[in-house]
Amino acid sequence: MKKPDILSKAKEDSEFQEIIKDIIENKEFQKTKNFYVHGDTTIFAHCYTVSYLCYLSCKNKKLDYKSAARGALLHDFYLYDW
């Protein structure tokens, strides 16, 4: 069984995209595409994935999924390589 591509699903989720749009379009946040965490994953991709998983989990549990998605997106917002 093939593992679902979480990044593709996140990009297709218009509600999620609207919630995080201002952050991911931010000039400083875009710089996270140039820094890596957990080996070969950019900070951007890592935070984006974590954000979407938090969004789905909190939405499913009827929690504040908008704040969770935004907070998770920023959880590793730094501009340097470990």
Buried (B, 14 or more C-beta within 10 A) or exposed (E): EEEEEBEEEBEEBEEBEEBBEEBBEEEEBEEBEEBBBEEEEBBBBBBBBBBBBBBBEBBEEEEEBBEBBBEBBEEBBEEEEE
